[in-house]
Amino acid sequence: MAAAVTAGSATGRPLTVLQLLPDLRGGGVERGTLEVADELVRRGHRSLVISNGGELVQPLEAGGSEHLCWPIGVKSLRTLALVPGLRRLLRQRQVDIVHARSRLPAWILWLAWRGMDPARRPRLVTTVHGLYSVSRYSAVMTRGERVIAVSETVRDYILRNYPETDPGRIELIHRGVDRDAFPRGYTPAESWRTTWYSRYPSLREGPVLTLAGRLTRLKGHHAFIDLVAALRAGGRPVTGLIVGGEDPRRRGYAAELRQRVAELGLERALLFTGQRQDIREIYAVSDLVFSLSGKPESFGRTVVEALSMGVPVIGWDHGGVGEVLARLLPAGAVPLNDGDALLRRTVDFLERPPVVAGFDDFRLQTMLDKTLMLYQALAADRNAAR
């Protein structure tokens, strides 16, 4: 820790870092924001976050960060009225680093930041968290003085679709997983197991296959349902577990999935848990974890979490999921949308479970160290130029 804190003192004083995102209602981007915020505070820096609020505000503030509740993610022309206030905030709080993590907040920030004195404005960082639709609207995420790509997949996406982006401005910082939070060989407490199996008794009857992700069409739930149906038809008593909350804007899709399960007569074999806070325990009682998003993921955090615990993962071989599996469990990668190959690989893994080797890739602390080193280098460069 001492070395990290010493590195942070290179600017001559603690940094003030402001992160911006639409809200703090859960999800990978939101969790990453909290992880960086907590690390800033731990190292003696000042951490500010602007969002429209959510259940993660409480743990953010408990960690020592300051939250400012602004409707910065609301898609309305009225959101543009936030530009002058944001510019004032950047001046008054003497922000050193401002870090945008989503497109609309990035636009508000860009409009505020570009109107400031270049010698006095904060250094601008953006993170490309997703493989957004290619457009002028999305291009704002490449306007940072430094652009963080969360995977090689994302770096390639930027260079392919926004060729005017200077490769020297792109920083590859893989997202990371806290290995202490997802330890290898973890066994849930007996009290948890008792409650879990009381609620879902059919999970005791055979192998458990888990697909984690909010109920949106891109997450591949239909492919997962078809897989469980095929396995059951072949005499394998598996149970499929769909872990994730309903998207309030897409309740029709959730109803569509449940109707499909009912049509197949799989109500006892395919269970919907809704949003859960105990994903570590769920991984631990799963035989296989799946990642079947039809659209390529930018990283594949659930894949790393499960593999960190030694639980085998099968996923479509594209995007960040394919990138992670290629490094950690190549046998788990299946050609995109090839249902027959998915079935064969699942049967193979059930009959001969692969051993997931230990690995040092994709550690949370590595991500935090690299992110704060970037902040410190940018701030030091600005101070040296004054």
Protein Blocks (a to p, Z undefined) as FASTA:
>chain_A
ZZmmmmmmmnopacddddddfblnbpjklmmmmmmmmmmmmnopacddddebdjklmmmm
mnopacdddfflbccfklmmmmmmmmmmmmmnopabdcdfbfklmmmmmmmmmmpcfklm
ccdddddfbdcdddfklmmmmmpfbdcdfbfklmmmmmmmmmmbcfklpccddddddfkl
mcghiacdfklmmmmmmmmmmlmnmccdddeddddfklommmmmmmmmmmmmnopacddd
deddddfklmmmmmmmmmmmmmnopmmmpccebjafklmmmmmmpfbdcdfbfbdcfkop
mlmmmmmnopacddddehjllmmmmmmommlpccehilklmmmmmmmmmmmccdddddfe
hifklmmmmmmmmmmmmmmmmmmmZZ
